[in-house]
């Protein structure tokens, strides 16, 4: 699901959150790692930051505007 869809349909955010937690917890189980909920959110935040930093944002925007777009995406 695309991030902007979460903004359009907030009721989907909870499902998205649950999918992420489930996926990370299953991955952790496969590798024999114990993850706390905080670990899950930290991993998700790091992954999202990588995605956002690699996302191409229109070069028509100023550098400050591009940074603001990235900040808003991180909030989602």
N, C-alpha and C positions, 0 to 999 in steps of 0.2 A: 504494500500500500504506500502511496506517495505521501510525504509529510504534509503537503498542503491539504490533502483530503481530511486529515485529522482536524485541521482548523475549520473546515467546512462542516464536518460531521463529528462533533465532540463525543457523541455516544460511542464512536468507534475507538476512541483513544483508550478506553479501558480494555477492550479486546486486544488492541495492539500491544498494550502493556503486558497483558497476560501471555500473549504469544511469545514476546521477547523473554519474559521470565521463564516460561516453560522450556523454550528452546535452549536457553543458556543453562538451565538446571539439568536438562537431559544431556547436553554436551559435557557438563561437569561430571555427571555420573559415569559417562562412558570412559572418561579419563581418570576416574577415581579421585576427583577433587571435590571438596565441600565448599559451596558458595553460600554466603549469607545474602540476604536481600540487598544489603548495601553493596556487596561485591557485584551483584547482578546489575544494579543501577550504575555503578562506576564503570563496568565494562560496556554497558550500553552507551553511556555518555562519551566514553573514549571512542567507540565505534562511530557514533554519530558525528563527533568532531572530525574524525578522519574523512567521513563521507562529505561533510559540509565543506571542509577545506579543499577537497578535490572536485567539488561541484563547480562547474563553469557558470559564473554569474556574468550577466551582460556587461560587456566592456563599455557600453554607453553610459554606465553609471560611474560616478566619481569613486575614488578609492574609499572615501568615508561612507558613501552609500553602499558600496559592496560589503564593507565591514558590518554595516547595520543589518543588511540582509542576512549575513552569516549569524549575527547575534540573535536575530529573530528566529532563525531556523533552530538554533540551539535551545531556545525557549520551548519550542514544540517538542 
